[in-house]
Amino acid sequence: MLTNKELEDLVKSSTEEEEIEVEPALWTLKKFGEVFRMAQNLKEKIMDYDPMIKHSITVTRTITEALQPLQQMFNGLKRQ
């Protein structure tokens, strides 16, 4: 189980690393919807289980920030 600090460090290090060009995943609107629903369910569980509101808000915001690259891809796919 990752601590908040470890999760934040992971997110920070992944955004600081140089981006590497790779083949894009075969994303569809359906797949994005599934992933975003899972993330929402996870955030809701964290809010339900963690009695420390400030802590759970920090964790859920970190999840949301980590999903931003997918959100941008989703927005681009919707425009097509």
N, C-alpha and C positions, 0 to 999 in steps of 0.2 A: 504494500500500500504506500503510495507516495504522499509525502507531506505537502502542504501548500507551498512551502519554500522550494521543494524539489520540483513540483509542477511548474511554478513560476520560472525557475531556472531552466527547465526544459523548454518552455515556450520562448524565453529570452534567448537561449542559445540557438534555437532553431531559426529565429528571426535574424540573428546576428550573422549566421553562417552565410557564405556566398551561395546564391541560388545556382543550382545545377539544372541545366536543361535536360529534361527527360521526356519520353513519350507521354502525352496527356492520357489520363485515365479515360475510360469510356463511360463518362457520366451521362445520365439521363435525368430529366426532371423527376422521374419516379425514384431513382436512386438518391438524389439530393433530398427529396422529401422524407425518405426512410431514414437517412442519416440525421437530418435535422430533428425529426420526431424522437429518435433515440437520444440525441443530445438534450432535448427538452425534457424528456423523461428522467434522464440522469440528473439534470439541474433541479427538477422538482423533488426527486428522492433526497438529494443533498439538503435541500431546504427543509424537508420533512424530518430528516434524521439528525441533523446537526442543531443542537439547542443554541449554539452561539451564532446569532443572526449575522453579525459583522463578518465572522469567519465564513459562513456559508455564502454570503453575498460575494466575498472576495473570490471564492472558488468558482462560483457560477459565472462571474465576470471573466475569469481567466479562461474558462471553457469557451465562452462566447468569443473572446479575442482570438483564441486558437483556431476557431472555425472561420475567421474572416477570409482567408484565401478561398475556402470552399464557397462562402457566401458570394464573393466576387465572381467566381466561375458560374455559380447558379444565376446571378443577375445577368451575366453575359449570355448564357444559354436561353434565358427567358426572352431576351431582346431579339433573338434570331427568329 
